[in-house]
Amino acid sequence: MFSPPPADVGTAVSAAAERLGPFAALRYAESIGSTNDAALALAASGEPEGVSVLADEQTAGRGRRGRWWSSPPGAGLYLSVILRGDLASSPGLVTLGAGVAASAAVQAATGLPVRLKWPNDLVIGADWRKLGGILCEAQGRDALVVGVGINLSPAAHPPEVSARAASIEGELARSVDRTAIIVECLAGFRALASALRAGQGDAIVSAWRDRAAEGWRAAPVTWVEGERTITAVAKDIDADGGLIVLRDGRLERVVAGEVLWNRRP
């Protein structure tokens, strides 16, 4: 399934080996069903924390709630990494922290001011066009796979995706070096694991707030409960990564389900 990574990627990861530590253990496939599925299988076989899977194309990529994730060949960065131990018990914080790490990686490598939309989207611009996303999935009780998909260049997405999609090269009107983004993502995931084990959840939540999309506080949100559509107003993020909303005059916590955001004008 795996092959040596492209020379530029292999050279960049090797050069950053001291900085990346165990997160320099990169597995590569030109085309794969899903990097998350491959990483979950590696975790089940006993591979340690830090092992990651990178692909140029996903033929069965997915996002939250099993939705298909458009992953055209050569147009995106598709990367999944294994985390171990107690981190698997904090998926909400891991998702927020992974978003912070990925957005910071893109900004460090390209200068593009990527923002975050709860719970797992990387967005750009005042209209919150989607640049990427995070998907965390458990493998047993002691492993968690963190997947990130980032649109690098404009591509032929399905109509329902292209209307809200953005890409790094489309925003910058120039080509970008994906190797720098890969290294920064891996370094960010290593730092995230260290921060969580050091009990720095508050710092992760604070960093998420700092990178949140403009206007997210007081933005209307909706979701479905049974046969009812619920409307509320976003207020904050709590210490475990849940969304706090104001609903019918009361504060409530949202942790699951499909939340739709209506950005304030």
Secondary structure, 3 states (H helix, E strand, C coil): CCECCCHHHHHHHHHCHHHHHHHHCEEEEEEECCHHHHHHHHHHCCCCCCCEEEEEEECCCECHHHCECCCCCCCEEEEEEEEEHHHHHCHHHHHHHHHHHHHHHHHHHHCCCCEEECCCEEEECCCCEEEEEEEEEECCCCEEEEEEEEECCCCCCCHHHHCCECCHHHHHCCCCCHHHHHHHHHHHHHHHHHHHHCCCHHHHHHHHHHHECCCCCCCEEEEEECCEEEEEEEEEECCCCCEEEEECCEEEEECCCCCEECCCC
